[in-house]
Amino acid sequence: MTTCVLVADSGAARIYLADSQLTRLDLIQELDNPEGRLMRSELASDRPGMQRKDSGGAHGLGGDNDPHEHASTRFARSLCAQIHKLHQDGKFKDLRIAAAPHFLGLLRQHLDKNCLTSVSKSVDKDLVRADAATIAAQLG
């Protein structure tokens, strides 16, 4: 059985193909999301605007739009599309994921139903910068 291993956080991801024992991880894709590593203040140039009311009060505009969250969600969708394509092409039957906790939730939210059912193990750890042996030990 061929296994796909995805390690990711909001700033980077690596996709491997391996055997079911994870004895050898072959890197097939490395993706970078520079926006995911920026501070919120670097993504938004200034504070949200204000709207004045006739009654003399005011309230903020656009406060619900977190640019960092938006960049992370866009990256998660992109990764899920890559995983979906590999799954459709028959490259793997088993999917294992290690991702930073919040980003793991985004991945689960955006993986399609067929890919979700192929997930055999997921770990909420950021292993993007880990070596292959550490990844195999965590997901094996």
Order of alpha helices (4+ residues) and beta strands (2+ residues): beta-beta-beta-alpha-beta-beta-alpha-beta-alpha-alpha-beta-alpha
